[in-house]
Amino acid sequence: MRRIAGLRDIADQFDLCLVDQYGVLHDGVAAYPGAIDAMARLASDGRRVVVLTNSGKGASENAARLASQGFSGANIHAVVSSGDVALQLVRGGALGPRFVLGSDVCVIGRSGDSYAFSSADFNLVVRPQDAAFLVFAGSDAPRTSLEAYRAMLAPAAHARVPALCVNPDITMIRDGKLVAAPGAIAKIYGDIGGPVEHVGKPHRAIFSHALSMAAMGADARTIMIGDSPEHDLCGARALGLSALLVRTGIHGSVSEPEYLALCASACGMPEFLAEGFRW
């Protein structure tokens, strides 16, 4: 593992950069210091940047958030969200007969928010036990506790209603604070007997979709830049991609030895480690 001062130390080694959003580019409220400039410089000299995010919302909503925080769309070749990828898989029939268009669907998320599955493709229902399948797309934590989710989901779990988790993150940043993410809610559902499938980092489908969107060919030198050993690093490892982890985001408060221990227990050390997404 090599510690680097900034992206300029390694940028020339890569043609394509897959970049996580929350915890790398911003904290949910504002861009991290130096991140906007670093994105512009990273996207120069023919390199392509694809923002790869575990978000139950669509790519357009995530692109709008980045623009509102000062990131120029001209520097981003594409935004790929796990919500959009999951929806495309359902539309293509790739997830099998349990997840089909036109179904009664209960989308679990933050009150008032709209997600990729909040669409006319499905008949949206309120009670999980009334659905043909559930979608764990967002989290209303801490307003809704994990124990409250457990009670709400128990009838559907007992009926073995299938579920699709389109954001596997266990913890996420909201308004600059760490809260339980959809992956934590999906885990509860699985623990009480509900069947769950996952789409998003570290699983292969979202990475394959991002590489296809980049359209740079199999020989492109590609790096994943993220903050999560479990999602960004392990996902990159599974596809044989290089990885840079930054020390901001969900694990920003732990010491470096603790962070490296997390890497080791997940899937090993990244090729590169940096304090933040800075040039």
C-alpha positions as CSV (number, residue, x, y, z in Angstrom):
1,M,0.0,0.0,0.0
2,R,1.2,3.5,-0.9
3,R,0.2,6.6,0.9
4,I,-0.2,9.5,-1.5
5,A,-0.5,13.3,-0.8
6,G,-3.1,13.8,-3.6
7,L,-4.5,12.5,-6.8
8,R,-1.8,14.1,-8.9
9,D,0.6,11.5,-7.6
10,I,-1.2,8.7,-9.5
11,A,-3.6,10.3,-12.0
12,D,-1.4,9.6,-15.0
13,Q,-1.6,5.8,-14.3
14,F,-5.3,5.6,-15.0
15,D,-7.7,6.2,-17.9
16,L,-11.0,5.7,-16.0
17,C,-11.8,6.7,-12.4
18,L,-14.9,5.3,-10.6
19,V,-15.6,7.7,-7.8
20,D,-17.9,7.2,-4.8
21,Q,-20.1,10.2,-3.9
22,Y,-21.0,10.4,-0.2
23,G,-18.0,10.5,2.1
24,V,-15.6,11.1,-0.8
25,L,-16.8,14.1,-2.7
26,H,-19.1,15.5,0.0
27,D,-20.6,14.9,3.4
28,G,-24.2,15.2,2.4
29,V,-24.2,18.9,3.1
30,A,-21.2,20.4,1.2
31,A,-18.2,19.4,-0.9
32,Y,-15.1,18.5,0.9
33,P,-12.3,21.1,0.7
34,G,-10.4,20.7,-2.6
35,A,-12.8,18.1,-4.0
36,I,-14.3,20.3,-6.8
37,D,-10.9,21.3,-8.0
38,A,-9.6,17.7,-7.8
39,M,-12.6,16.5,-9.9
40,A,-11.8,19.0,-12.6
41,R,-8.2,18.1,-12.7
42,L,-8.9,14.4,-12.6
43,A,-11.2,14.7,-15.6
44,S,-8.5,16.4,-17.7
45,D,-6.0,14.8,-20.1
46,G,-8.5,12.4,-21.6
47,R,-9.4,10.7,-18.3
48,R,-13.1,9.8,-17.7
49,V,-14.8,10.0,-14.4
50,V,-17.9,8.0,-13.5
51,V,-19.5,8.7,-10.1
52,L,-20.6,5.4,-8.7
53,T,-23.0,5.7,-5.8
54,N,-25.0,3.4,-3.6
55,S,-28.1,5.5,-3.8
56,G,-31.7,4.4,-4.1
57,K,-32.4,7.5,-6.1
58,G,-32.0,7.9,-9.8
59,A,-28.8,9.1,-11.5
60,S,-30.4,12.4,-12.5
61,E,-31.3,13.2,-8.8
62,N,-27.7,12.4,-7.8
63,A,-26.3,14.5,-10.6
64,A,-28.4,17.4,-9.5
65,R,-27.1,17.1,-6.0
66,L,-23.5,17.2,-7.2
67,A,-24.3,20.3,-9.3
68,S,-25.9,22.1,-6.4
69,Q,-22.7,21.5,-4.4
70,G,-20.5,23.0,-7.2
71,F,-19.4,20.0,-9.2
72,S,-19.5,20.7,-12.9
73,G,-21.3,18.2,-15.1
74,A,-18.7,18.7,-17.7
75,N,-16.2,16.9,-15.6
76,I,-18.4,13.8,-15.0
77,H,-18.9,11.4,-17.8
78,A,-21.7,9.6,-16.1
79,V,-23.4,9.1,-12.7
80,V,-24.4,5.5,-12.0
81,S,-26.7,4.9,-9.0
82,S,-27.6,1.5,-7.5
83,G,-31.2,2.4,-7.6
84,D,-31.1,3.0,-11.4
85,V,-29.1,-0.2,-12.0
86,A,-31.6,-2.3,-10.0
87,L,-34.5,-0.8,-11.8
88,Q,-32.9,-1.6,-15.2
89,L,-32.3,-5.2,-14.0
90,V,-36.0,-5.5,-13.1
91,R,-37.1,-4.0,-16.4
92,G,-34.8,-6.5,-18.2
93,G,-36.1,-9.5,-16.3
94,A,-32.6,-10.2,-14.9
95,L,-33.7,-10.7,-11.3
96,G,-36.2,-13.4,-12.1
97,P,-40.0,-13.8,-11.6
98,R,-40.1,-12.4,-8.0
99,F,-39.3,-8.9,-9.2
100,V,-41.4,-7.9,-12.2
101,L,-42.9,-4.7,-13.6
102,G,-46.4,-3.9,-12.6
103,S,-46.1,-5.5,-9.2
104,D,-47.4,-4.1,-6.0
105,V,-44.3,-2.7,-4.4
106,C,-43.5,-1.1,-1.0
107,V,-40.6,1.3,-1.2
108,I,-38.8,1.7,2.2
109,G,-37.2,5.1,2.4
110,R,-37.2,8.5,3.9
111,S,-40.6,10.1,4.3
112,G,-41.2,12.6,1.5
113,D,-38.3,11.3,-0.7
114,S,-38.7,9.8,-4.2
115,Y,-36.6,6.9,-5.4
116,A,-35.8,5.1,-8.6
117,F,-38.6,2.6,-7.8
118,S,-41.1,5.3,-7.0
119,S,-42.3,5.1,-10.6
120,A,-45.3,4.3,-12.8
121,D,-43.7,0.9,-13.5
122,F,-45.2,-0.3,-10.2
123,N,-48.3,0.0,-8.0
124,L,-46.9,1.5,-4.8
125,V,-48.4,0.2,-1.6
126,V,-47.9,1.5,2.0
127,R,-47.9,-1.7,4.1
128,P,-45.0,-4.1,3.5
129,Q,-47.2,-7.1,4.0
130,D,-49.4,-6.0,1.1
131,A,-46.5,-5.9,-1.4
132,A,-45.4,-8.5,-4.0
133,F,-41.9,-7.3,-3.1
134,L,-40.1,-4.7,-1.0
135,V,-37.4,-2.2,-2.1
136,F,-35.0,-1.0,0.6
137,A,-34.1,2.3,-1.1
138,G,-33.6,4.8,1.7
139,S,-33.7,5.2,5.5
140,D,-35.8,7.4,7.7
141,A,-33.3,7.0,10.6
142,P,-33.0,8.4,13.2
143,R,-36.6,9.6,13.0
144,T,-37.6,5.9,12.6
145,S,-35.6,3.6,14.8
146,L,-34.3,0.2,13.7
147,E,-36.6,-1.4,16.3
148,A,-39.5,0.4,14.7
149,Y,-38.4,-0.9,11.3
150,R,-38.2,-4.5,12.8
151,A,-41.8,-4.3,14.0
152,M,-43.1,-2.8,10.8
153,L,-41.4,-5.4,8.6
154,A,-42.2,-8.5,10.8
155,P,-45.5,-9.4,9.0
156,A,-43.9,-9.3,5.6
157,A,-40.9,-11.2,6.8
158,H,-43.1,-13.9,8.3
159,A,-44.9,-14.1,4.9
160,R,-41.5,-14.3,3.2
161,V,-42.2,-11.4,0.9
162,P,-39.1,-11.0,-1.3
163,A,-37.1,-7.8,-0.9
164,L,-34.6,-6.0,-3.0
165,C,-32.0,-3.8,-1.3
166,V,-30.8,-1.2,-3.7
167,N,-28.4,0.5,-1.3
168,P,-26.3,-2.1,0.6
169,D,-24.7,0.6,2.8
170,I,-25.0,-0.2,6.5
171,T,-24.2,3.4,7.6
172,M,-24.6,6.6,5.7
173,I,-23.9,10.3,6.1
174,R,-27.0,12.6,6.4
175,D,-26.6,16.2,7.1
176,G,-23.0,15.6,8.1
177,K,-23.9,12.9,10.7
178,L,-23.8,9.1,10.5
179,V,-27.2,7.3,10.5
180,A,-28.4,3.8,9.8
181,A,-28.6,3.2,6.0
182,P,-30.9,0.9,3.9
183,G,-28.5,-2.0,4.2
184,A,-29.0,-2.0,8.0
185,I,-32.7,-2.2,7.5
186,A,-32.4,-5.0,4.9
187,K,-30.2,-6.9,7.4
188,I,-32.9,-6.7,10.0
189,Y,-35.4,-8.0,7.5
190,G,-33.1,-10.9,6.6
191,D,-32.5,-11.6,10.3
192,I,-36.2,-12.1,10.9
193,G,-36.7,-14.4,8.0
194,G,-37.3,-12.1,5.0
195,P,-35.5,-13.1,1.7
196,V,-33.3,-10.2,0.4
197,E,-31.3,-9.7,-2.7
198,H,-28.8,-6.8,-3.1
199,V,-27.8,-4.5,-5.9
200,G,-25.0,-2.0,-5.4
201,K,-21.4,-1.9,-4.3
202,P,-19.7,-4.3,-3.6
203,H,-21.8,-6.5,-6.0
204,R,-20.7,-7.0,-9.5
205,A,-23.7,-5.6,-11.4
206,I,-23.2,-1.9,-10.6
207,F,-19.5,-2.1,-11.4
208,S,-20.2,-3.8,-14.7
209,H,-22.8,-1.2,-15.6
210,A,-20.4,1.7,-14.8
211,L,-17.7,0.1,-17.0
212,S,-20.2,-0.2,-19.8
213,M,-21.3,3.4,-19.4
214,A,-17.7,4.6,-19.5
215,A,-17.3,2.8,-22.9
216,M,-13.5,2.7,-22.7
217,G,-12.9,-0.9,-23.4
218,A,-11.4,-3.8,-21.5
219,D,-7.9,-2.4,-21.6
220,A,-8.7,0.8,-19.8
221,R,-6.6,1.4,-16.7
222,T,-9.3,1.7,-14.0
223,I,-9.3,2.8,-10.4
224,M,-12.1,2.9,-7.8
225,I,-11.9,5.8,-5.4
226,G,-13.9,5.4,-2.2
227,D,-14.0,5.5,1.5
228,S,-15.5,2.1,2.4
229,P,-13.4,-1.0,2.6
230,E,-16.5,-3.2,2.6
231,H,-18.1,-1.6,-0.5
232,D,-15.6,0.3,-2.6
233,L,-12.5,-1.7,-2.0
234,C,-14.1,-5.2,-2.0
235,G,-16.1,-4.3,-5.1
236,A,-13.0,-3.2,-6.9
237,R,-11.0,-6.3,-5.8
238,A,-13.7,-8.6,-7.2
239,L,-13.3,-7.1,-10.7
240,G,-9.5,-6.8,-10.5
241,L,-9.5,-3.0,-10.4
242,S,-7.1,-0.8,-8.5
243,A,-8.4,1.0,-5.4
244,L,-7.7,4.3,-3.6
245,L,-9.3,4.8,-0.2
246,V,-9.7,8.2,1.3
247,R,-9.9,8.8,5.1
248,T,-13.0,10.9,5.0
249,G,-16.6,9.6,5.1
250,I,-18.1,6.9,7.3
251,H,-14.8,5.8,8.9
252,G,-13.3,9.3,9.1
253,S,-13.3,9.3,12.9
254,V,-11.4,6.1,13.5
255,S,-7.6,6.0,13.8
256,E,-5.5,4.9,10.8
257,P,-4.5,1.5,12.5
258,E,-8.2,0.8,13.1
259,Y,-9.1,1.7,9.5
260,L,-6.4,-0.5,8.1
261,A,-7.6,-3.3,10.3
262,L,-11.1,-2.8,8.7
263,C,-9.5,-3.1,5.3
264,A,-7.6,-6.3,6.3
265,S,-10.8,-7.9,7.6
266,A,-12.8,-6.9,4.6
267,C,-10.5,-8.0,1.7
268,G,-7.0,-6.6,2.1
269,M,-5.2,-3.4,1.7
270,P,-5.9,-0.9,-1.1
271,E,-3.1,0.0,-3.5
272,F,-3.3,3.6,-2.4
273,L,-4.4,5.6,0.7
274,A,-5.0,9.4,0.9
275,E,-6.4,11.8,3.5
276,G,-9.0,13.0,1.2
277,F,-10.2,13.6,-2.4
278,R,-7.7,16.3,-3.2
279,W,-5.4,17.0,-6.1
